[in-house]
């Protein structure tokens, strides 16, 4: 696989981590991923999971979501898309909303910058928390 830093081998550990992330919609933390990976590779260390999450992110296989907290969350969908963050329970949801590429064009026209992508998160209370 070609990442930002050249050719990077897809190891067994990376395949397991990627499979776990691609099969959840929960945008988990590294610790959550570690607990799931341990079920398949019992002798794996937390440091190995962290390193491989960073490598998968560098490869463009996953997306790291950093909300300024002490930990990041990870998304198995590396395509640019929008998220909703519940301020009550802390869960992160994918939004089925097309990315607005017009914003990129407007910023480029106004500034002369070359925009690769933008990230947009919505914050509020999810439907489950609103029902409580």
Secondary structure, DSSP 8 states (H G I E B T S, - for coil): -EETTEE----HHHHHHHHHHHT-SS--BHHHHHHHHHHHSTT--HHHHHHHHHHHHHHTSSEEE--SSSS-EEES--S---EEEETTT--EEE------HHHHHHHHHHH---------EEEE--HHHHH-
